[in-house]
Structure formats: structure tokens, C-alpha cells
Amino acid sequence: MNKLANLAPPTRRILGLPWPTEVTVAEKNTLIAGGLGWMLDSLDVTLYALVIAHLMRDFGMTKAVAGGLSSLTLIASAIGGVTFGVIADRLGRTRALMGSILVYSLASGASGFSRSIFELASFRFILGLGMGGEWTTGAALVAETWRAEHRGKALGLVQSSWALGEILAVAVTALILPRYGWRAVFFAGVVPGIAVFWILRHVPESPLWQRATHTSSGSVRLLWRKDIRRNGLIATTMNALTLFGYWGLFTWIPAYLSLPTSQGGRGLGQMQTAGWLITMSIGRFFGFVLFGFLGDWWGRRKSYVGFLLMAAFLVPIYGFTKNATGLLILGPFVAFFGSGYFSGYAAIASELFPTEIRATAMGISYNVGRVLSALAPFAIGMLAARYGLGPAFLLQSSAFLLAALLAFALPETKGKQLE
């Protein structure tokens, strides 16, 4: 009886939604590990965006080359997601998670030693490998450790740490860049590697994975089983569309706010633009967190579709709004609905695939979309050159709408016990 109580402790209500009154040590530590890894991943990726103007000046890079390095990182993250997914299924979730964190933190620090565009591109590619691997391994570990009725909330909290990483990157850059330059900013990216030592000592391996390694060969051929193949293809296409929508939209929003009206922007000043972007980061944080609660209460599919439909509705309104106050009010809601659904994908993907190939399948499903998303900033730039940035955002709205329609074809997995 005591064992059963430990497995399913009672819940309390937070804003009318359930939350466990007791969290096991394994649940707590895996949640911290997944969130910490994702937050520091966000930190290292965002540092590049914040020093890009200095890199362009010192290396003589054009905007196209600078943007191409970002696309290179996204492509590498797709490769890393698949690679570390296979490692996680073969060697364990925690080992793969530690490896991915070491890869992206060391690559970020190495970027500070770059003497040419080629060297910088090489280090950003390696960083992308770790970036893709961290999501795959961290999400699988948390999903397999937390109870079904609270899995969505846990994964939502992990996803929300991405927004915290963005804010931390702004603070790190503000403190270091004016005093020591962009190289020192990248050196600070090595610090996340310290998290590996804590994970090594305090984070247990997934018991589901441990059992699966003794009962199954974990053959990747399972991906071609009819039911897994169908759901996997739908989920992969759906996620590719959402990533295309996300990166195309949020890569260009800073320029959309700050460019003069003669160039299709809204003419906000530097400080005003920063303030507007911070409110969007806050909206994104709450979108990640609250989706987790909503997905556990209302269901994965309905919540996912609801968020995407709201994003598809709000993005065109945002793109055609010219008033600064209107942009300030709409921004957090665009970020809330245009980002929050990512928390749902981690839960959906973890519940669609069997344990013996879960990390591999999640890595493939999530990271194929990263390759497509690398085209989004370029596509928006091409459309903006002819129609303006605001109207170009209609492409992202269409991507959100198509993803919502595909979500209807997936089974509801709320409350599914992972076996």
C-alpha cells in the first residue's frame, strides 16, 4: 500500500488545475536537469544573436552570411537530435543528456577563439549538434520519469526554461560585451558545462529505459510498424510546420519593430523595441507553463489545436498593426499562443512512441522540422522585400493553421501510461 502511495501521491489545485502534493526525488531532479539543460541551451544559442552585429563588423560578414550561420546551426541541431536520440536509446537518457550539454557548452566557448568565418561556422555547427541532442534526451528523460497525470505540466516547465535562457543571455551580454568584447561573451557559454557534474551525481537513469534494454533489442525498424509510422509522419509534418512558423515569425519580429516605416517596419526606438520584446518573452514563458497544465486537464490534442488556431488568428492582426501601443498589447498574446504549443509536442511525441525507440523517434520527429525551419527566415525576407514584413507574416499564419488541421489526425494521449 505504501508503495502505491509513493507512486501516485495526492494532488492539490493551483488555479483550479491539479498539481501533486508530493514530488519524488527522481521527478524533481530530472525536472531540474531537463530545465537547466534547455535553459542553458537557449543561453548559448541566443548569445550568437546578441553579438551578431560585432561579428559582422570584425569578420566582414554580410547579412546573408550571418543569417546562414544561424541556418547552419539549425541544420546541425537536426542531425544532433537524431544522433543523440540513438545514443539515448542505446546508452541511456542521462549519459546522452550530459554529452549534449558538454558539446554545446564547449562549442560555445570555442567560438570565442574563432579567427575566421570558417572556424566560427565549424563551432556553430558543433554547437547545433548539442542543441538538438539536449531537447531529445531531456524530454525523453522527464517524460519517462513523471507520472502520466502530471507529465504535461513537467514538460511545460522544462520548455518554459527556454524563455529564461533568453533573458539570461541578455543579462550576460549586457554585463560582458561592453567591457570585454564578443569573445568573452562566448567564453561565458562554457559555464553550462558545470551542470554535467550535478547531473552525474543526482539524476537517476530512466527506469523505463532500464527495463526496456532487458526486454527488447530497441530496433529502429519499429519506426516502420504501421501505427507508429502513420502517427510519426503526421506528428513530424505537424511539428515541421510549427517550427517553420515560429522561426520565420520570431526571427523577424525585432526587425519588424525597429525598422523605419519606409522599410516596412514600425519605427520603434532601440529601448522601446527591447521593452516590447521583453513583454513577448514573458508571454512566451507563461504560454509554455500554462500549456502543460491545460494539456493535462483538457487533453493534448485539443489544447494543441487551440493554441495553433489562436496563433494563426493573431499573427496577421499583429502584422498589420501600426500603432505602438497595439503592438505592445498584442505582442505577449502572439508569443503566448505562437510558442506555448511546444510544451505540448514534447508530451505528444513521448506518448506516441514505445520506450525502446522513444528518444530516437522523438529526435527524428522533432528535428526534421528544424531543417525546414531553416528556410523560414529566408522565405520571410524574400516576401518582405516585395510586400513588406507585416504582410509576409501571413505565410507563418498559414503554417500554424495547417499544423492545427494535422493535429486533428493524431490520437489523444492524455493520461497514457508509458510502458
Beta strands, then each sheet from edge to edge (+ up, - down):
strand 1: 11-14
strand 2: 17-20
sheet 1: 1+ 2-
end
